[in-house]
Amino acid sequence: MIVLCSNGLSSKAIMEKLKEYVAGLSTAIIVVTADNEYKEKNYHIPRCKEELAKLGLNTNIIDIDVESAEHLLNYDVIEFIGGNPFYLIDSIRKSQAEGILRTISKEKILIGWSAAAFVFGPSLALVNEYSPEMNIVGIKNLSGLQLTTAEVLPHYSRFISRFEHFEERCALYEKEYHTNVIRLNDGDGLFIEGRNQLLIRA
């Protein structure tokens, strides 16, 4: 199963829904790779660990820039935090983790928020429309991992005042790419099992 979020498991609605899936599970790991600057010192980490603990999960932390992505297969729940989506997908490709994440998305619970929510989907083209300067690794291939066909836009209500013509640009993107973008506010989550999708609003 895949869970795409805006800012993690930050709402009661997401936590309540996730409880249904983690019953009987015991381990989780937080992947900090997307934050190319702070890594495990990312200020969200204590909150993420606390949220996973409330679900009854013992949690470790990993950076696949320095440790093998195969370690992820040893955990029940795998949570990728936010950061830089271009850096994250470049790291995933370099560490040859695509196949591992595809397996995890089918057999375990894979959570991705903010940057990771873009990376797990079909494309990074939308984030490139708003923030091309984030492409610090200079990747040309803007394809996502395509673990799901769902395309989301995290932090929607927060970013609508930060970017000029934010909604208009998203609507133009949808028209150009013939897609429907799911706008996620902080606290929202999209639960994906196979072809079934459930949108949870905070």
N, C-alpha and C positions, 0 to 999 in steps of 0.2 A: 504494500500500500504506500501511496505517496500523500504527504500533506504539504501543501504550499501555503505559506503564511506571509504576512506583511512584516511583523516584528516578533516572530516566535510564538510560543504558547502563552501569550500574554493576556488572554481573556478567560473568564470562567466558562464561556460557551465552548471554546476549543478544548479546555481541560476536561470538561464533562464528557464531551464526545470521545476524546482520546482514551479516557478511562475504559470505555467499552472494548477497546482493541488491545490494551496492554495488560488486561487481567491475566495473571499467570506468567507474565514476562518479568525478567529480573534485571537485565543489563541495558545500559545505554552508553553511547559515546558521542561527544560533541566534536565536530570537525571545525577547526578554527582557521583553515587555510585561506578563506576568502578575505580575511583581514590581513593584508600583506604587511601592515605596519605593526600592529599590536599583538596579533596571534592570540595566545592563551591569556594575555593580559587585557584583552578586549573587555570593556566595562560591562557588557551584557552577560559575561560568563557566570558570575555568581547567581544572577537571576535564573539563567537557563538551568544551572545545576539544581537550584531550589525547586523549579517547576518539575523537573524530572524526578527529583526525590519525592515530591508530593504524589507522583504517580507510582511510587514504590520501586523506583529503578536506581540501581547503583551505577554511578556515572564516571567515566573516564574522559580524557581529552586527547585529541590527536591532531597533528598537522601532517597532511599527506605530502607536503614538500620535503619532509625529513623522515617520515616513517611510511612503510608500505601500506597501500590502501587495502591490501588483503586482510589486515587486522580488523577492518570494519565488519568482515563476515562473521566475526566472533561475537557480535552484539545483536540484541533483539531490536533496539531502536537506535537509529543513526540520525543525528541532527546536525545539519550544516547551518552555521550562523551566516549573517550578512557580511558585507564588505564590498569588494570590487568584483563584479561578475566576469569581467574580461580576464582578470588575473586568475580567478577561480577556474574558469574553463580551460585556460592555458595550463594550469597546474594539473588538472584532471587528465588532460591529454598527454602531458609529459610523463605522468606517473602511470599511464595506461590503465586508468581506473574506470573507463567507460563500461566495460563488460561487468566489472564488479558491481557498479552502481545499478546496472540493468537487473542483475540478479537480485540485489537487495530490494529494489523497487517492487519485485514480484513476490519475494519470499519473506521479507521483513517489513519494518515500518521505517520509511525514509522521509524525514522532515527537512524541508528547505525553506528558508525565509529570506526576504529581501533579495540580495544578489543571487542566492542559490535558487530562489523561485524562478528567476529568469533562466538560469543555467539548466535546470531540469526540464524546462519546456522546449518548444520548437525553435526559438530564435532569440538572439540578443539584439536584433534590429531595433526593437522598440526602445530599449535603454540607450542604444546608440543615437537615436533621434534626439534624446534629451541631453545626454552627457557623453558625447564622443571623447571628451578629454580624459575619461576614465580608462580608455584603452591604452594603458601605459605599457602593455606588452606588445602592442602593434599587431594584433591578430587581424587577419583578413577574412577568415572564415567565421561569420557571425551565427552559424548554426548552433542551436543549443544541443543538449544531449538527447532531446526528443524522447525522454522517458514517458512523456505524456503529450497529447496534442493540445492540452489546455494552455492558454497564454494569459498570464496575469500581469497586473500593474500594481505593485505593492505601494504602500504609503500614500494612497490616492488623495485622501482628504488633506493630508499634511503637505503634499507637494503641489497642490493646486494653486497655492499662493506663492510658491517658491519659483515656479517656472512660468514664463509668459505663455499665454494661450495653451495651457496644459491640456485641458480637455479637448480643445479643437485639434490639437496635434495628434492626440490619441485617436480621435474620430477619423482624421485623415489617414492615419496609419492603417486603421481597420479597413478603410475603403481601398487603399492601395494594395494591401496584402490579402484582401478577402478573408479576414479573420474577425473573430469576436473576442475582444480583450475583456477579461474579468477584472474589474477594478476592486482591489482589496484595500480596505482601511486597516489601520493598526488594530489588532484584535480579531480580525477576520481570518478564516482558514478554508481552504478547498481540499476536501478529502476525496482521493481518487483511488478506486479499486477497479482495475480493468477498465471497462467502458463506463462504469458508474461514477458519477461525480456528485458530491454533496457540498454545497456552499454554506458555511456556518458564519453568521454575522454576530459580531460582539454585542 
